[in-house]
């Protein structure tokens, strides 16, 4: 039995963070929870951190015992205080982290409205929302709108994909 397993049995608490039933190990961090609240996708983190999606998922497991350098990489990628990624058995996420995550999502939505609006009135409203959010939280200036690429395809796009030619080598490889 590992030190972490011994810790679990000796320090069980009604306030402990719930873990997947399959691991039963002590949670060390709340990276996945913070990532979801920040609205960061796995794809964007693979680019920022230079890791595969599988490695990102492994590190997000609350019971994974990460090196300090890995935690610092997550802290930089998610742009949150390091302490916000660590487990405090009795406390929820810190108020500043929750507020920042909410503001980030609102900014992404305001930018998406501004960029996708067809009429000038809606575009102007989106621009005003973006400007007001930047007044409140200037660090949001480099945030981009919600991604539209990689989302569900329209019926028209699906038809265009079907028109693309398939190479003979692809078919031969598939038949092997």
Legacy VTK file of the C-alpha trace (Angstrom):
# vtk DataFile Version 3.0
C-alpha trace
ASCII
DATASET POLYDATA
POINTS 176 float
0.000 0.000 0.000
1.355 3.429 -0.935
1.761 6.458 1.334
-1.195 8.087 -0.437
-3.396 5.035 0.238
-2.374 5.055 3.915
-3.213 8.768 4.065
-6.704 8.049 2.728
-7.547 5.475 5.354
-6.030 7.429 8.234
-7.456 10.823 7.274
-10.865 10.049 5.831
-13.117 13.081 6.087
-16.750 13.735 5.277
-15.492 16.812 3.358
-13.028 14.888 1.202
-13.140 15.456 -2.538
-14.988 12.625 -4.234
-12.847 10.390 -6.418
-13.702 7.961 -9.184
-14.472 4.596 -7.610
-11.808 2.911 -9.743
-8.801 4.694 -8.232
-9.499 4.982 -4.509
-6.324 7.079 -4.202
-5.866 10.473 -2.564
-6.618 13.431 -4.837
-3.642 15.776 -5.209
-4.996 18.499 -7.477
-8.072 19.888 -9.234
-6.592 20.637 -12.648
-9.490 19.130 -14.621
-12.035 21.121 -12.636
-10.154 24.395 -13.153
-9.646 23.644 -16.871
-13.382 23.095 -17.390
-14.250 26.265 -15.496
-11.719 28.238 -17.538
-13.318 26.913 -20.729
-9.971 25.580 -21.991
-10.240 22.692 -24.444
-7.986 19.643 -24.505
-6.922 20.641 -28.020
-5.774 24.106 -26.952
-3.849 22.663 -24.005
-2.066 20.112 -26.187
-0.767 23.048 -28.245
0.106 25.245 -25.253
1.800 22.510 -23.249
3.290 20.430 -26.070
1.738 17.215 -24.738
-0.481 14.571 -26.301
-4.184 14.456 -25.439
-3.581 11.159 -23.602
-0.854 12.740 -21.466
-3.124 15.721 -20.702
-5.883 13.328 -19.574
-3.453 11.347 -17.389
-2.171 14.502 -15.721
-5.735 15.778 -15.205
-6.571 12.702 -13.111
-6.882 14.178 -9.583
-4.951 11.207 -8.168
-1.962 11.648 -10.493
1.072 12.663 -8.465
2.592 15.393 -10.644
6.041 16.936 -10.430
6.245 20.572 -9.386
7.427 21.480 -12.903
4.272 19.857 -14.356
2.063 21.800 -11.944
3.837 25.010 -12.942
3.220 24.208 -16.623
-0.507 23.784 -15.860
-0.508 27.015 -13.863
0.962 28.905 -16.820
-1.342 27.256 -19.376
-4.496 27.952 -17.331
-3.244 31.330 -16.066
-4.346 30.763 -12.478
-2.489 30.894 -9.159
-0.698 27.614 -8.413
-2.567 27.281 -5.115
-5.855 27.142 -7.044
-4.791 23.882 -8.676
-4.052 22.115 -5.397
-6.570 20.315 -3.242
-7.706 21.893 -0.010
-9.942 19.195 1.340
-12.419 21.612 2.896
-12.482 24.478 0.404
-14.071 24.983 -3.001
-12.184 26.781 -5.760
-11.055 30.227 -4.677
-13.351 33.128 -5.437
-10.837 34.911 -7.712
-10.434 31.786 -9.859
-14.200 31.329 -10.168
-14.688 35.011 -11.028
-11.917 34.925 -13.637
-13.353 31.761 -15.213
-16.788 33.370 -15.445
-15.389 36.592 -16.927
-13.371 34.577 -19.440
-16.487 32.733 -20.638
-18.435 36.009 -20.907
-15.604 37.573 -22.949
-15.511 34.580 -25.309
-19.267 34.884 -25.799
-19.106 38.667 -26.380
-16.346 38.190 -28.974
-18.335 35.436 -30.696
-21.388 37.738 -30.882
-19.272 40.563 -32.281
-17.590 38.335 -34.885
-20.661 36.423 -36.054
-23.206 39.268 -36.070
-24.708 40.003 -39.470
-26.161 43.442 -38.704
-24.271 46.502 -37.519
-26.403 46.985 -34.377
-25.503 43.559 -33.021
-21.846 44.067 -33.954
-21.849 47.397 -32.097
-23.457 45.768 -29.044
-20.791 43.008 -29.093
-18.022 45.619 -29.345
-19.463 47.585 -26.412
-19.606 44.397 -24.316
-15.968 43.611 -25.149
-14.851 47.152 -24.268
-16.745 47.088 -20.971
-15.281 43.716 -20.031
-11.780 45.017 -20.785
-12.422 47.981 -18.464
-13.234 45.563 -15.650
-10.548 42.985 -16.450
-7.783 44.242 -18.800
-5.995 40.864 -18.891
-8.828 39.548 -21.094
-7.457 41.521 -24.077
-5.783 38.445 -25.637
-8.802 36.142 -25.286
-10.290 34.769 -28.489
-13.919 33.965 -29.262
-15.340 30.481 -28.845
-13.943 28.214 -31.556
-16.179 27.545 -34.507
-13.677 25.316 -36.316
-13.898 21.692 -35.286
-17.472 22.033 -34.159
-20.444 20.243 -35.689
-20.562 20.452 -39.439
-23.545 21.816 -41.288
-25.322 19.631 -43.850
-23.701 21.683 -46.615
-20.216 21.046 -45.205
-20.867 17.308 -44.907
-21.818 17.227 -48.599
-18.609 19.037 -49.575
-16.515 16.498 -47.695
-18.160 13.670 -49.618
-17.128 15.339 -52.903
-13.409 15.072 -52.091
-11.575 12.261 -53.884
-10.196 9.361 -51.861
-6.739 8.139 -52.823
-6.246 4.557 -54.030
-3.609 3.963 -51.345
-6.133 4.825 -48.633
-8.606 2.261 -49.980
-5.891 -0.395 -50.323
-4.700 0.216 -46.749
-8.271 -0.022 -45.455
-8.797 -3.395 -47.182
-5.668 -4.940 -45.656
LINES 1 177
176 0 1 2 3 4 5 6 7 8 9 10 11 12 13 14 15 16 17 18 19 20 21 22 23 24 25 26 27 28 29 30 31 32 33 34 35 36 37 38 39 40 41 42 43 44 45 46 47 48 49 50 51 52 53 54 55 56 57 58 59 60 61 62 63 64 65 66 67 68 69 70 71 72 73 74 75 76 77 78 79 80 81 82 83 84 85 86 87 88 89 90 91 92 93 94 95 96 97 98 99 100 101 102 103 104 105 106 107 108 109 110 111 112 113 114 115 116 117 118 119 120 121 122 123 124 125 126 127 128 129 130 131 132 133 134 135 136 137 138 139 140 141 142 143 144 145 146 147 148 149 150 151 152 153 154 155 156 157 158 159 160 161 162 163 164 165 166 167 168 169 170 171 172 173 174 175
